[in-house]
Amino acid sequence: MIRIGVLVSGRGSNLESILKSTGSGPIKGARVSVVISNRPEARALRVARRYGVKAVALPPGSDSPDRLGASLATILESHGVTRKEGLVLLAGFMKVLPASFVELYRGRIMNIHPSLLPAFPGLNAQGQAIDRGVKVSGCTVHFVVPEVDAGPIIIQKAVPVKEGDDEDSLSARILRQEHRAYPEAVGLFVQGRLRIVGRGVQVKK
């Protein structure tokens, strides 16, 4: 049984898609052991508790990179999400992970981003897509590396940008694909079918 830790900051819709998919769903052989937020008031913590999952707010003073990494590692390890056997998922976690933490869990941290990376990394990806007039956007699940939104890509889902779209309408359609892509990527990891090769990911049959 692979234990998963999910890092959140907001409403928790991707968290809920993961929770619905564990156990008997697409993510068989894994369970979410802990959900951690940098915001004690985050709705995602309430989502976790509704599913019977331990919900933890980071302690005060965890803002510096060193303290953030140490706090996360301590909480994850104490809930069985180990650097050798666990999996860490970023689901709207609005803090940049320190490089030391990423190296500790390297190859075992995933993130989902609302664009077809490497296009439009960072914040406000949907707004960037609208501003640039692209015809296709989407979402990307990737492994996390110290550089923001630059890790090996696991899965991408394309979403057409429609005439008259604004940031909200595009974001809503992308989010529906995120809810499909993230459980799919986690399921591949749990099945042992992902292999990082250079800057890419091979999916075993």
Backbone as CSV, one residue per row, in Angstrom:
resi,resn,N_x,N_y,N_z,CA_x,CA_y,CA_z,C_x,C_y,C_z
1,MET,0.840,-1.198,0.000,0.000,0.000,0.000,0.876,1.248,0.000
2,ILE,0.799,2.033,-1.054,1.544,3.281,-1.133,0.769,4.361,-0.393
3,ARG,1.448,5.053,0.471,0.828,6.141,1.228,1.091,7.464,0.515
4,ILE,0.056,8.258,0.410,0.107,9.515,-0.319,-0.092,10.686,0.642
5,GLY,0.705,11.727,0.464,0.492,12.985,1.157,0.145,14.050,0.131
6,VAL,-0.880,14.839,0.405,-1.335,15.864,-0.539,-1.142,17.239,0.090
7,LEU,-0.493,18.138,-0.652,-0.247,19.505,-0.185,-1.235,20.435,-0.878
8,VAL,-1.946,21.235,-0.100,-3.039,22.048,-0.624,-2.986,23.460,-0.045
9,SER,-3.682,24.365,-0.740,-3.836,25.725,-0.212,-5.260,26.247,-0.358
10,GLY,-6.057,25.627,-1.239,-7.349,26.217,-1.567,-8.534,25.312,-1.361
11,ARG,-9.384,25.223,-2.413,-10.695,24.589,-2.280,-10.652,23.073,-2.268
12,GLY,-9.650,22.451,-2.889,-9.494,21.006,-2.787,-10.234,20.194,-3.818
13,SER,-10.517,20.751,-5.012,-11.247,19.956,-6.005,-10.378,18.839,-6.580
14,ASN,-9.104,19.113,-6.829,-8.216,18.033,-7.286,-7.961,17.024,-6.180
15,LEU,-7.879,17.484,-4.949,-7.762,16.568,-3.820,-8.947,15.611,-3.809
16,GLU,-10.153,16.151,-3.982,-11.339,15.290,-3.936,-11.336,14.279,-5.078
17,SER,-10.847,14.678,-6.254,-10.783,13.724,-7.366,-9.824,12.583,-7.041
18,ILE,-8.744,12.881,-6.318,-7.803,11.842,-5.886,-8.460,10.941,-4.845
19,LEU,-9.109,11.538,-3.866,-9.729,10.755,-2.798,-10.802,9.821,-3.347
20,LYS,-11.555,10.272,-4.322,-12.596,9.434,-4.916,-12.017,8.258,-5.694
21,SER,-10.759,8.388,-6.106,-10.155,7.397,-7.000,-9.272,6.379,-6.285
22,THR,-9.035,6.574,-4.985,-8.189,5.625,-4.245,-9.020,4.425,-3.803
23,GLY,-8.327,3.397,-3.361,-9.015,2.196,-2.888,-9.509,1.356,-4.041
24,SER,-10.803,1.461,-4.350,-11.381,0.640,-5.411,-11.424,1.357,-6.754
25,GLY,-10.978,2.621,-6.815,-11.018,3.382,-8.054,-9.761,3.200,-8.869
26,PRO,-9.467,4.184,-9.748,-8.281,4.080,-10.613,-6.966,3.985,-9.847
27,ILE,-6.952,4.466,-8.614,-5.707,4.435,-7.832,-5.795,3.305,-6.815
28,LYS,-5.817,2.080,-7.309,-5.843,0.931,-6.410,-4.464,0.749,-5.789
29,GLY,-4.425,0.240,-4.577,-3.147,-0.035,-3.932,-2.509,1.180,-3.312
30,ALA,-3.289,2.235,-3.077,-2.751,3.432,-2.433,-3.849,4.088,-1.609
31,ARG,-3.433,4.875,-0.650,-4.408,5.663,0.103,-3.772,6.973,0.532
32,VAL,-4.592,7.988,0.656,-4.117,9.282,1.139,-4.042,9.218,2.658
33,SER,-2.830,9.402,3.186,-2.617,9.308,4.630,-2.738,10.650,5.335
34,VAL,-2.388,11.732,4.625,-2.410,13.050,5.263,-2.562,14.121,4.192
35,VAL,-3.288,15.172,4.544,-3.417,16.365,3.713,-2.858,17.536,4.517
36,ILE,-1.959,18.284,3.905,-1.251,19.360,4.606,-1.509,20.676,3.881
37,SER,-1.813,21.720,4.646,-2.049,23.032,4.049,-1.229,24.103,4.755
38,ASN,-0.803,25.100,3.978,-0.158,26.271,4.562,-1.190,27.290,5.041
39,ARG,-2.471,27.019,4.766,-3.557,27.910,5.171,-4.540,27.129,6.046
40,PRO,-4.594,27.442,7.359,-5.485,26.686,8.255,-6.947,26.757,7.845
41,GLU,-7.339,27.844,7.142,-8.742,28.016,6.762,-9.072,27.384,5.412
42,ALA,-8.135,26.718,4.777,-8.362,26.174,3.435,-9.519,25.173,3.432
43,ARG,-10.397,25.317,2.453,-11.527,24.394,2.324,-11.047,22.965,2.114
44,ALA,-9.889,22.793,1.493,-9.362,21.452,1.223,-9.182,20.644,2.502
45,LEU,-8.878,21.295,3.605,-8.744,20.565,4.872,-10.096,19.996,5.310
46,ARG,-11.150,20.727,5.058,-12.493,20.224,5.383,-12.860,19.054,4.470
47,VAL,-12.438,19.144,3.201,-12.666,18.029,2.279,-11.976,16.767,2.806
48,ALA,-10.727,16.904,3.234,-9.981,15.757,3.754,-10.701,15.128,4.946
49,ARG,-11.138,15.955,5.880,-11.808,15.427,7.079,-13.109,14.723,6.710
50,ARG,-13.801,15.242,5.693,-15.052,14.604,5.264,-14.808,13.190,4.766
51,TYR,-13.611,12.949,4.215,-13.255,11.613,3.730,-12.506,10.797,4.791
52,GLY,-12.430,11.319,5.996,-11.774,10.596,7.080,-10.271,10.586,7.004
53,VAL,-9.682,11.580,6.329,-8.233,11.673,6.166,-7.682,12.737,7.123
54,LYS,-6.555,12.458,7.713,-5.921,13.403,8.625,-5.602,14.708,7.903
55,ALA,-6.056,15.829,8.456,-5.836,17.150,7.864,-4.972,17.977,8.818
56,VAL,-3.871,18.508,8.295,-2.895,19.202,9.141,-2.568,20.566,8.538
57,ALA,-2.632,21.600,9.364,-2.153,22.922,8.953,-0.705,23.070,9.397
58,LEU,0.116,23.631,8.518,1.521,23.838,8.880,1.614,24.751,10.095
59,PRO,2.566,24.493,10.985,2.695,25.328,12.187,3.140,26.738,11.834
60,PRO,2.818,27.715,12.686,3.299,29.080,12.463,4.823,29.108,12.365
61,GLY,5.327,29.995,11.524,6.772,30.104,11.367,7.349,29.174,10.332
62,SER,6.464,28.567,9.494,6.948,27.632,8.472,7.165,28.308,7.116
63,ASP,7.248,29.614,7.102,7.319,30.329,5.835,8.684,30.283,5.173
64,SER,9.757,30.273,5.949,11.085,30.250,5.342,11.314,28.910,4.656
65,PRO,12.105,28.881,3.578,12.317,27.619,2.851,12.794,26.474,3.742
66,ASP,13.754,26.738,4.612,14.284,25.675,5.462,13.211,25.121,6.389
67,ARG,12.448,26.014,7.011,11.416,25.569,7.934,10.263,24.894,7.200
68,LEU,9.929,25.397,6.020,8.871,24.771,5.240,9.237,23.341,4.892
69,GLY,10.437,23.151,4.366,10.871,21.804,3.989,10.922,20.869,5.179
70,ALA,11.447,21.362,6.302,11.557,20.517,7.492,10.180,20.154,8.032
71,SER,9.262,21.128,8.059,7.917,20.858,8.576,7.191,19.843,7.705
72,LEU,7.276,20.019,6.399,6.618,19.083,5.489,7.174,17.677,5.645
73,ALA,8.500,17.561,5.665,9.127,16.239,5.771,8.737,15.548,7.073
74,THR,8.710,16.302,8.161,8.364,15.721,9.462,6.933,15.202,9.468
75,ILE,6.001,16.017,8.954,4.595,15.599,8.949,4.381,14.411,8.019
76,LEU,4.964,14.464,6.834,4.803,13.365,5.884,5.355,12.057,6.450
77,GLU,6.577,12.099,6.960,7.205,10.885,7.498,6.392,10.316,8.664
78,SER,5.844,11.202,9.498,5.092,10.730,10.664,3.785,10.055,10.266
79,HIS,3.344,10.280,9.018,2.127,9.627,8.533,2.440,8.551,7.483
80,GLY,3.693,8.108,7.460,4.069,6.981,6.609,4.340,7.325,5.166
81,VAL,4.365,8.625,4.832,4.681,9.034,3.460,6.196,9.231,3.405
82,THR,6.915,8.140,3.188,8.365,8.162,3.298,9.013,8.526,1.975
83,ARG,10.257,8.939,2.068,11.001,9.347,0.862,11.317,8.156,-0.042
84,LYS,11.210,6.940,0.461,11.524,5.749,-0.339,10.287,5.040,-0.874
85,GLU,9.136,5.215,-0.211,7.956,4.455,-0.614,6.698,5.304,-0.773
86,GLY,6.737,6.562,-0.360,5.545,7.395,-0.413,5.432,8.173,-1.720
87,LEU,4.364,8.947,-1.828,4.128,9.821,-2.973,3.534,11.118,-2.450
88,VAL,4.081,12.237,-2.914,3.603,13.557,-2.516,2.939,14.211,-3.723
89,LEU,1.728,14.716,-3.525,0.984,15.373,-4.594,0.748,16.831,-4.242
90,LEU,1.054,17.718,-5.175,0.701,19.126,-5.023,-0.646,19.341,-5.700
91,ALA,-1.597,19.849,-4.941,-2.944,20.079,-5.475,-3.353,21.509,-5.117
92,GLY,-2.805,22.447,-5.887,-3.070,23.849,-5.592,-2.305,24.358,-4.387
93,PHE,-1.108,23.844,-4.180,-0.263,24.289,-3.062,0.490,25.533,-3.511
94,MET,0.177,26.673,-2.903,0.680,27.955,-3.377,1.964,28.386,-2.661
95,LYS,2.867,27.453,-2.498,4.200,27.747,-1.966,5.214,27.028,-2.844
96,VAL,6.339,27.676,-3.086,7.418,27.034,-3.836,8.182,26.116,-2.892
97,LEU,8.287,24.848,-3.258,8.994,23.894,-2.409,10.495,24.165,-2.436
98,PRO,11.153,24.147,-1.281,12.608,24.329,-1.274,13.301,23.176,-1.988
99,ALA,14.416,23.492,-2.619,15.153,22.487,-3.391,15.544,21.294,-2.537
100,SER,15.885,21.532,-1.272,16.304,20.434,-0.393,15.176,19.427,-0.198
101,PHE,13.931,19.912,-0.105,12.794,19.006,0.052,12.535,18.239,-1.241
102,VAL,12.619,18.943,-2.372,12.407,18.288,-3.668,13.426,17.183,-3.884
103,GLU,14.664,17.439,-3.522,15.702,16.413,-3.678,15.434,15.232,-2.753
104,LEU,14.913,15.509,-1.573,14.617,14.444,-0.614,13.592,13.464,-1.170
105,TYR,12.583,13.997,-1.862,11.507,13.173,-2.408,11.571,13.098,-3.937
106,ARG,12.707,13.329,-4.504,12.833,13.398,-5.968,12.283,12.135,-6.638
107,GLY,11.506,12.336,-7.688,10.864,11.212,-8.357,9.617,10.726,-7.658
108,ARG,9.251,11.382,-6.550,8.072,10.988,-5.780,7.193,12.197,-5.438
109,ILE,7.332,13.265,-6.208,6.465,14.436,-6.048,5.857,14.755,-7.408
110,MET,4.536,14.888,-7.435,3.836,15.270,-8.659,3.106,16.592,-8.459
111,ASN,2.913,17.288,-9.570,2.123,18.512,-9.573,1.217,18.500,-10.803
112,ILE,0.105,19.227,-10.718,-0.744,19.435,-11.890,-0.816,20.920,-12.172
113,HIS,-0.669,21.257,-13.453,-0.589,22.661,-13.859,-1.595,22.916,-14.980
114,PRO,-2.321,24.050,-14.949,-3.373,24.303,-15.932,-2.880,24.898,-17.246
115,SER,-1.920,24.254,-17.870,-1.498,24.592,-19.235,-0.785,23.387,-19.813
116,LEU,-0.530,23.442,-21.109,0.264,22.403,-21.749,1.727,22.820,-21.657
117,LEU,2.348,22.463,-20.549,3.756,22.808,-20.361,4.593,22.249,-21.498
118,PRO,5.672,22.954,-21.884,6.297,24.078,-21.193,5.674,25.436,-21.455
119,ALA,4.528,25.495,-22.138,3.862,26.778,-22.340,3.234,27.264,-21.036
120,PHE,3.383,28.529,-20.765,2.704,29.230,-19.679,2.933,28.614,-18.291
121,PRO,4.181,28.515,-17.865,4.448,28.071,-16.492,4.090,29.183,-15.500
122,GLY,4.105,28.838,-14.230,3.883,29.834,-13.190,2.415,30.167,-12.988
123,LEU,2.181,31.337,-12.406,0.834,31.745,-12.029,0.022,32.210,-13.239
124,ASN,-1.314,32.133,-13.079,-2.258,32.685,-14.057,-2.051,32.103,-15.445
125,ALA,-1.852,30.801,-15.519,-1.600,30.160,-16.814,-2.782,30.314,-17.766
126,GLN,-4.006,30.233,-17.244,-5.176,30.351,-18.108,-5.273,31.766,-18.682
127,GLY,-4.990,32.763,-17.855,-4.986,34.137,-18.335,-3.907,34.373,-19.375
128,GLN,-2.746,33.760,-19.165,-1.677,33.865,-20.156,-2.123,33.283,-21.503
129,ALA,-2.828,32.149,-21.442,-3.292,31.506,-22.677,-4.283,32.399,-23.418
130,ILE,-5.212,33.005,-22.685,-6.186,33.905,-23.299,-5.477,35.109,-23.915
131,ASP,-4.544,35.695,-23.166,-3.838,36.887,-23.651,-3.045,36.609,-24.920
132,ARG,-2.477,35.415,-25.032,-1.654,35.078,-26.196,-2.475,34.569,-27.381
133,GLY,-3.763,34.366,-27.162,-4.627,33.962,-28.262,-4.409,32.551,-28.758
134,VAL,-3.955,31.646,-27.878,-3.739,30.269,-28.326,-5.068,29.590,-28.620
135,LYS,-5.051,28.604,-29.460,-6.262,27.878,-29.851,-6.481,26.612,-29.041
136,VAL,-5.405,26.117,-28.414,-5.486,24.905,-27.596,-4.715,25.143,-26.302
137,SER,-5.344,24.822,-25.188,-4.666,24.850,-23.894,-4.864,23.476,-23.250
138,GLY,-4.846,23.413,-21.931,-5.048,22.122,-21.289,-4.394,22.048,-19.933
139,CYS,-4.009,20.842,-19.534,-3.359,20.645,-18.235,-2.242,19.620,-18.370
140,THR,-1.324,19.677,-17.431,-0.133,18.813,-17.430,0.105,18.276,-16.034
141,VAL,0.282,16.972,-15.916,0.777,16.365,-14.679,2.251,16.067,-14.888
142,HIS,3.079,16.520,-13.964,4.525,16.346,-14.124,5.185,16.057,-12.785
143,PHE,6.346,15.434,-12.854,7.160,15.287,-11.659,7.775,16.638,-11.308
144,VAL,7.954,16.881,-10.035,8.464,18.161,-9.560,9.982,18.131,-9.474
145,VAL,10.589,19.187,-9.971,12.031,19.426,-9.839,12.182,20.805,-9.191
146,PRO,13.402,21.173,-8.771,13.541,22.469,-8.097,13.068,23.665,-8.919
147,GLU,13.208,23.605,-10.247,12.720,24.697,-11.085,11.203,24.583,-11.232
148,VAL,10.513,25.724,-11.162,9.050,25.732,-11.165,8.497,25.252,-12.508
149,ASP,7.591,24.266,-12.445,6.867,23.758,-13.617,7.793,23.301,-14.740
150,ALA,8.908,22.711,-14.387,9.907,22.305,-15.382,10.222,20.815,-15.348
151,GLY,9.491,20.036,-14.555,9.834,18.632,-14.396,9.324,17.750,-15.517
152,PRO,9.771,16.483,-15.542,9.358,15.533,-16.580,7.837,15.372,-16.634
153,ILE,7.310,15.434,-17.846,5.862,15.414,-18.063,5.343,13.975,-18.093
154,ILE,4.271,13.736,-17.339,3.669,12.410,-17.247,2.462,12.292,-18.177
155,ILE,1.519,13.203,-18.035,0.271,13.177,-18.805,-0.118,14.603,-19.147
156,GLN,-0.670,14.781,-20.353,-1.269,16.056,-20.728,-2.654,15.804,-21.322
157,LYS,-3.576,16.717,-21.048,-4.915,16.690,-21.626,-5.155,18.021,-22.331
158,ALA,-5.523,17.969,-23.605,-5.747,19.177,-24.386,-7.185,19.672,-24.217
159,VAL,-7.325,20.994,-24.192,-8.635,21.644,-24.091,-8.688,22.760,-25.128
160,PRO,-9.665,22.748,-26.031,-9.747,23.822,-27.023,-10.108,25.148,-26.368
161,VAL,-9.527,26.214,-26.880,-9.898,27.562,-26.446,-10.956,28.066,-27.414
162,LYS,-12.138,28.336,-26.903,-13.273,28.690,-27.756,-13.367,30.194,-27.963
163,GLU,-13.990,30.573,-29.070,-14.250,31.981,-29.340,-15.082,32.566,-28.201
164,GLY,-14.626,33.668,-27.653,-15.352,34.296,-26.555,-14.971,33.796,-25.180
165,ASP,-14.070,32.839,-25.097,-13.616,32.370,-23.787,-12.996,33.510,-22.995
166,ASP,-13.226,33.486,-21.691,-12.452,34.320,-20.790,-11.713,33.392,-19.831
167,GLU,-10.980,33.980,-18.906,-10.166,33.154,-18.007,-11.023,32.175,-17.205
168,ASP,-12.193,32.627,-16.748,-13.045,31.765,-15.926,-13.594,30.585,-16.719
169,SER,-14.092,30.835,-17.916,-14.691,29.747,-18.699,-13.639,28.731,-19.124
170,LEU,-12.455,29.217,-19.509,-11.384,28.294,-19.877,-10.914,27.505,-18.667
171,SER,-10.777,28.181,-17.534,-10.331,27.504,-16.305,-11.276,26.375,-15.922
172,ALA,-12.579,26.609,-16.080,-13.563,25.592,-15.702,-13.437,24.344,-16.574
173,ARG,-13.225,24.533,-17.879,-13.085,23.368,-18.758,-11.768,22.646,-18.511
174,ILE,-10.709,23.397,-18.257,-9.424,22.759,-17.935,-9.540,21.962,-16.644
175,LEU,-10.237,22.511,-15.656,-10.351,21.829,-14.368,-11.014,20.471,-14.510
176,ARG,-12.000,20.359,-15.391,-12.642,19.054,-15.590,-11.640,18.022,-16.112
177,GLN,-10.712,18.455,-16.943,-9.680,17.544,-17.432,-8.634,17.247,-16.360
178,GLU,-8.360,18.225,-15.504,-7.446,17.981,-14.383,-7.963,16.840,-13.517
179,HIS,-9.271,16.825,-13.292,-9.865,15.795,-12.437,-9.766,14.403,-13.053
180,ARG,-9.553,14.331,-14.356,-9.306,13.046,-15.022,-7.816,12.713,-15.050
181,ALA,-7.007,13.725,-15.346,-5.581,13.486,-15.576,-4.834,13.113,-14.304
182,TYR,-5.143,13.775,-13.195,-4.357,13.540,-11.980,-4.519,12.115,-11.454
183,PRO,-5.763,11.620,-11.282,-5.886,10.222,-10.855,-5.242,9.243,-11.830
184,GLU,-5.326,9.537,-13.123,-4.710,8.652,-14.114,-3.198,8.586,-13.918
185,ALA,-2.575,9.729,-13.722,-1.121,9.769,-13.526,-0.718,9.073,-12.234
186,VAL,-1.468,9.313,-11.176,-1.153,8.668,-9.893,-1.326,7.159,-10.013
187,GLY,-2.356,6.733,-10.725,-2.560,5.301,-10.931,-1.393,4.651,-11.639
188,LEU,-0.838,5.318,-12.638,0.337,4.789,-13.345,1.533,4.669,-12.402
189,PHE,1.691,5.656,-11.527,2.792,5.594,-10.557,2.600,4.406,-9.618
190,VAL,1.402,4.270,-9.078,1.126,3.194,-8.120,1.334,1.833,-8.762
191,GLN,1.033,1.713,-10.055,1.229,0.450,-10.776,2.689,0.211,-11.159
192,GLY,3.562,1.152,-10.847,4.978,1.005,-11.179,5.263,1.131,-12.661
193,ARG,4.444,1.903,-13.386,4.569,1.967,-14.836,5.291,3.224,-15.334
194,LEU,5.748,4.071,-14.421,6.417,5.301,-14.827,7.919,5.206,-14.615
195,ARG,8.650,5.637,-15.623,10.111,5.651,-15.532,10.622,6.975,-16.097
196,ILE,11.361,7.718,-15.274,11.948,8.977,-15.714,13.200,8.678,-16.516
197,VAL,13.229,9.168,-17.754,14.377,8.986,-18.639,14.784,10.363,-19.145
198,GLY,15.899,10.858,-18.642,16.344,12.199,-19.018,15.310,13.215,-18.549
199,ARG,14.803,14.020,-19.488,13.819,15.034,-19.153,12.391,14.577,-19.437
200,GLY,12.239,13.300,-19.764,10.921,12.783,-20.099,10.514,11.625,-19.203
201,VAL,9.323,11.114,-19.455,8.772,9.985,-18.703,8.326,8.917,-19.682
202,GLN,8.758,7.684,-19.474,8.285,6.547,-20.249,7.179,5.850,-19.459
203,VAL,6.122,5.484,-20.169,5.012,4.748,-19.546,5.080,3.314,-20.017
204,LYS,5.291,2.399,-19.088,5.378,0.979,-19.434,3.996,0.439,-19.751
205,LYS,3.950,-0.485,-20.689,2.693,-1.139,-21.052,2.227,-2.076,-19.958
